Amino acid sequence: GAGFSLNSSRNEWFGQSGFLDWKPLRGQEGSTYEICFQLQDTCLTTQLQEKCFRISVLKCQVCVEPGDTMQSIASSYQTDYLSMYSTNVGIQDPDRIPIASTLNLGIFYSVQEGDSLFSISTRFFTNSGLILSVNPDIEFDSLNQAIVPGDRLCVLPPVCQVKCESGIVCTREEEQTLGISTLVP
């Protein structure tokens, strides 16, 4: 939701200043919005002024709210906190993230010629539904895959439950493990 407040004290131009408080909701990622303000003095001695701003909501990021931990955010996006932690190297304590901090949810992948949601989800050990949930700007139906080469998709590849042989052939393990991943020589 959005809120608007007007400061009760005068600013340096003897007028009043306002503050727009808006936090994008889940599902608005990748969208652009236009926000317009109309201003006029209280005595109506000036013409009505309008100023508009375009705001683009970034994909693959989330704003931390009171009570959030990396684990709670990861869970709400159907990923694990170690995956999120690996894309947020500046966070020292995943249980004490400053409110209003911006966290990366995953990584960006640039769609290549011949890619499909299925091939991308297979490559990153995820599923098409999860990819679509963090890319709400992508419209998909079974007849028309709306991804084209050059599109930037947010993907949430798992760090846990991945087994790599010789460092290049990886598979996803179905059983829960406590470690980050397994490397087989």
N, C-alpha and C positions, 0 to 999 in steps of 0.2 A: 504494500500500500504506500501511499504518498501522504505527506503532511506538509503544511505550509505555515510558517510562523512569522510574525512581524515583530521586530525589536521595538520595545517601548521607548528606548532612548533615541535621541537624535544622532545621526551620523555626522561626519565632518562637513557635509554640504547642507546641514540643518534640515535634512529630510529623514525619512525612515528607511531602514534596510529590512529586507525579507530574507528568509532562508527556506529553501525547498529541500525537504528530506524525503528521498525516494530510494527504495531498494528494489531492484528487479526481482520478480518472482520466478520460480522454477518454471521453465517452459517459454521464457522470453529471450533465452540465449540466442544470439545470432540475429536479433531483430533490431531495427532502428526506429526510434520514436521522435516525434517533433513535439516539443513543449513550448508553448507560447504564453507570454505575459502581456497584459494590457495595463498601462500605467497612466495616471492623470492626477494632477494636484487636486486637493480637496476643494479649492475655490473655483475650479473649472476654468482657470485662466490660461491653460495650455491645451493644445490639441491632444487627443488620446494617442498615446504612443504604444506600439506593439513591437515586441522583440521575441523572436523565435530561435530556439536552439535545437539541434539534432543530436540525439544521444544514441549511441550504438552500444548494445549490451554484448559484452564479450562472451564467447563460448569457452567452455573448459575451465571456468573459474566459479568460485562461490564465495560469498561474503559471510564471515563468521558472525553468528548471533550469540547472545548470552546463553551460556550452558552448553554450547557446542564443543565437542572434542573432535579430533581427527577421526576417531573410531565412530562416533555418531554420524558424522557427515559421510564417511565412507560407507557405512551401513545403509544410509538412505539412498545412496547411488549404486548399491549392489556391488561394491568393490571391497577390498580390504585396506586397512589403514596403512600397511607397509607400502602398498602401491602408491597411495597418496603421499605418504611421507617421502618416498623417493623422488617425487616431483616437486617437493617443497623443502629444499635443502636448507633454507634459511630458518626454518622452525626448529627451535632447540628442544621444546617439550610439547609433544603432540596432545597432551592433556591440558595444557594451559596456553591456548592460542589467544592473543589479544582480540577483543571484540572489534568488529569492523575490519579485521585483516582480510586480505584476499588470498584464498588458497587455490592452487591449481588442482583440478580434478584428475587430470591424466595428461596425455600428450596429443599433439596434433599429427595427423597423417594426411599427406597430400594424395588425393585420389589419382591413380595412374590409369592409362589406357588398359581396358580389359578387366578392371576391378569391378566387383559387385559387392553388395553388402555382405553376402555370404562369404566371399573370398577374404574380405577384410576381417570379418569376425573370426574366421578360421585362423588367419595369420596371427591375430592378437589374442587368441584363446578367450574370446568373448562370444556374444551373440548379437544378432541384428537388432533385436528389441532394445538391448542396452545401448547400442550405438545410436539408435534413433532417439532414445530417451534423453541423451545428452547433446543431441543435435536437432532440436525441435524445428529448426529452419529447413530441414530436409523433409520433403513430402514423399512418402513411399506408398505404393500399392503393388500388389503382386504382378501387375501387368506393366508398370512403368517405374523402373528404378530411377529415381531422380538424383542420382549422383553422376557427375561428369568429371573427366580428367581436370585436375586443378582445384577441385573442391577441397576445402580443409575440414577434415572431420576430427572431432574430439573422440579419442578412444581411451578406454580404461583397461589397459592390459594388466593381468594379475602378476604379482611378484611371487605370491605363495602358490603352492600346488603345481609348480612347473618343474619338469624333470628334463635336463639337457644332457645329451650324450655327445661327447667330443666338443661340446660348446656350440654346436651348430644345429643339431637336430633336437628340437624340444617338443615335448608332449605335456598335456595337462593331466595331472593326477587327480582322481576323484576323491581320494581320502584326505581328510584334514591333517595338515602337518603344522608343527610349531615353527619350523625354520622358514627362511625366505624362499629358498629353492634347493633343488638337489642337482649336483653336478656329478655325472658319472664319467670317469676317465675313459 
